[in-house]
Amino acid sequence: MTTDIRTTDIRSPPAAPIRATVYVSRWPNIPAREFPGVPNGTFSPTTATLVSGATEVVLIDALYLKDDVRDLGDLIERTDKKLTTIYITHDHADHYLGFGAAPGAIPGGEGRGAASRGGVHEAEHAASDRAVAHSVRRHLRHGGAASGAARRRHAVRRRISPAHHRGEAGDTHSASIVHVPEIDVAVAGDSVCNEMHPMLGVSTPDEWQDWLETVDTVERLRPRMIVSGHRRPDGDDYAVETMIALTRAYIQDFAAASKVAKDAEKLVATMVEKYPHHGNVWTLQYSAGQAIAKRDAAE
């Protein structure tokens, strides 16, 4: 008897899983001398996300403190996978300086990057020009895309959402969201908050309304996991409904209170009373000062 191997039930091995790993930074101290009128405090811990497949890894946001960038590089190295892309969700230094200021700290990170103009983006852009590593800050500050020969090649990048929604906003108008539909993950940058006072001091009331629309966009993606740009080291990335609801309510409450508060101190007190468990009051103090100053200047 002979056997035709073409008819034998030989099953293909399952594809390697796509994984999302979140690194959360330290709580850095903020000296008052750098921000007159704002007391000493701590800045929010910042996140970086690794999306990995069988052999490759994509880094979403690159942190900014030397020790955190070093530890993040060690984590990437321990995956024993090739870093193909560094994607920056938005143009705030706490999310990108680790890429530009310490190009050797992230293994394989030299000359690989993508910056965002806004929207839900596919993290597929790999910069072939090594000068990007040294000029990324200039590119980001002008809202440009620091990308070279963009092409689809491997599993990680193929499985990151190709949908683009222009004009997304968070605490800056050049914000973006990275959606990984295969594992129902949305890396939201600073567009969604996770038990942290959001930075409302670098945007305007009109832009806060745009921010609310971005929260709606994230909600429509129906993710199982949301990675916020800032969260507590013990925060829960799966508290999706809570994050969406509290971000939306916080922006609305801050906008309403900033119209009637006597001064920044009163605005801070109002928000702390409403959100007593949110971390990083320093960001609220800064945002309140800026919001009241802009309001009074416009009157």
JOTARA-V953878 format. One record per run of one state. SS is the DSSP state (h for helix, s for strand, l for the rest). FROM is the first residue (numbers start at 1). TO is the last residue. If there is no record, write none. Layout:
BEGIN
ss,from,to
SS,FROM,TO
SS,FROM,TO
END
This chain:
BEGIN
ss,from,to
l,1,4
h,5,7
l,8,18
s,19,24
l,25,28
s,29,30
l,31,31
h,32,34
l,35,40
s,41,42
l,43,45
s,46,52
l,53,55
s,56,60
l,61,65
h,66,79
l,80,81
s,82,87
l,88,92
h,93,100
l,101,113
s,114,114
l,115,118
s,119,121
l,122,131
h,132,141
l,142,154
h,155,158
l,159,175
s,176,180
h,181,183
l,184,184
s,185,189
l,190,193
s,194,194
l,195,195
s,196,196
l,197,204
h,205,221
l,222,224
s,225,228
l,229,229
s,230,231
l,232,239
h,240,260
l,261,263
h,264,274
l,275,278
s,279,279
l,280,280
h,281,298
l,299,299
END
